[in-house]
Amino acid sequence: MAEETLLEIKNLVTAFQTEAGTIRAVEDVSFSVKKGQTIGLVGESGCGKSVTSLSIMRLLPKPFGRIESGEVLLDNQDLLKLPANEMQHIRGNRISMIFQEPMTALNPVHRIGKQIGEAFMLHQPEMDERTIYKESIEMLRQVGIPAPEQRVQEYPHQLSGGMRQRVMIAIALACKPDILIADEPTTALDVTIQAQILELMKSLQTASGMAIIFITHDLGVIAEVCDEVVVMYAGKIAEKAPVCDLFQSPKHPYTQGLLSAIPKLENPPKQKLQTIEGTVPDLMNLPAGCRFQNRCSYMEAPCQSQSPLLEKVNSTHFVSCHRWKEI
Amino acid sequence: MSEYFLEVKNLKKHFPIYGGVFLRQIASVFALDGVSFGIKKGETIGLVGESGCGKTTLGRTILRLYDPTEGEIYFQNVNITQLPQKKMQSMRREMQMIFQDPFESLNSRHTVRSILEEPFIIHKIGTHKEREKKIDELLERVELPSSAKDRYPHEFSGGQRQRIGIARAIALEPKLIVCDEPVSALDVSIQSQILNLLLDLQQSMGLTYIFIAHDLSVVKHISDHVIVMYLGHVVEFIEAKIINQNPLHPYTQALVSAIPIPDPTIKKKKIILQGDVPSPIHPPSGCRFHTRCPYVQEICKNEIPALTNHSSDGEHLVACHFAGEIGNSL
């Protein structure tokens, strides 16, 4: 695997304007994606993982969402400073995205073929219609859809959930992007179908060498597909580490809590699970200091006043906790 | 007298599909197609399977929220299959339900007080004062502050809302609760809180649960026995503690192996099933699973396998022609 940094996110801050005031959904998030690597963004609802990905694509809902500061560097070029038409060229060709709910992401009144073709028309306008049609069929074949010649003529409702997600992947990969952002691509699917989709994504990655930013709340999926993991909590990075480090020696109390809260198949039934008490703080009135303090069993005076910085555990493992050395 | 608290015999539920010019019945959805099992008092039975396998239909038919097409349901040795609505209503004091989506199952225009008071009003229990006291007790039981009474559902987080749903279900001190995917809409850290609460309530109130979920590790965690369903059929009835070690049906084996394990050092070999679940309108002939089964033989396409016992001690029922013979690669 080439150790070449493809995408770098530096100190990203994204805010939303609401009736009650401004909330910062993402605050000071930095990470980088290397070529061919899969990076996992994990966290609970509202932790800012999807907003991070929308910020990278510059697809925040307007006019409420706004990137306040930070940089998103793709090959050292800041995407946040690009004019809209150049950004349009980056989307699809360099970075593309798949979403959680394939039924809402696909247009129900257009045939599958047209929707894949649209990706080519928008991002590679030099292609003629016949090539587009051929390429669309080829894409469907690549994502493992049987009888693609017939499927291009069908509408989304004629396909099952797993098939629709395959079509979404086909659209996203149509223009052979360098980076694929997958926002909970398997959450709406059954486990046996999820296994199929994960397998497909892995084999497509091996074939094309693209990088994947994989957003999910399922730590099992993270363990299976990712090389590196970013754990987010209430808009900030709690911990960042290579996947084996994170699961074997989690440093942040939140990561530790999450890992012990999952029911595991090898454990005997009817045992009490460990829990993280309480709930995620409201982004409108965040506590001063560490955002995890109200649920943390290691909380001390400095946690209530000072925000912890992302500290280095070793060259690849970072944690944002005042007391990580002791716990 | 049967030893079971709840017994289901050959239960079928077919939903008609109407069509054509005269809106005649043109087909049926075979949601449940001959399901039998029994639960002992204080036990939890987990129902797992993929979307459309009939697990929710089974849960609802047991409570008679759907009328069964065929078969019998015995609750505490009373046949409730044909019970008239009036009698069924008083029966429902003892059987309650917790729903998946705590956002949709609570009336957003009612305060928590009126949501929790309603079961008492319907069943004409207690005076206003007594009910008020009951509501306080219920909130304490599900670990919510009593100040929650005057607030509306939207003021609570998903986990707290699920607690309100649970409080409503246990209000009349039922004996059986059907939990329909109670934790699938929740985050991991909240999910574990709710699972612990359900376990606590079961111990303190002696509840019997039917726990429906698609996540096998959650089901295993809370159940004594697990029923694996596929397209309206029970394919395996197994003790929860051995489900990851000794599943005998190829579908259960595939389900177990498809669960992503939160440990990157374990690289297990997965059984990846091809294709999708067939439509329950046109279920395959013979064994329902034969279209996706890696071990399919000629007999599977023609004959429906019966549920047979495969354990010397206790119950381990499997519906497969080749149970015990096919590779258990786990």
Interface residues (C-beta under 8 A of the other chain):
Chain A: E44 S45 S160 G161 G162 M163 D190 V191 T192 I193 Q194 A195 Q196 L198 E199 H217 D218 L219 G220 V221 I222 A223 E224 V243 C244 F247 Q248 G257 L258 L259 A261 I262 P263 K264 L265 E266 N267 P268 P269 K270 Q271 K272 L273 Q274 T275 I276 E277 T279 V280
Chain B: T44 E50 S51 S157 G158 G159 Q160 D187 V188 S189 I190 Q191 S192 Q193 L195 N196 L199 H214 D215 L216 S217 V218 K220 H221 I222 S223 D224 A240 K241 I243 N244 A254 L255 V256 S257 A258 I259 P260 I261 P262 D263 P264 T265 K270 I272 L273 Q274 D276 V277
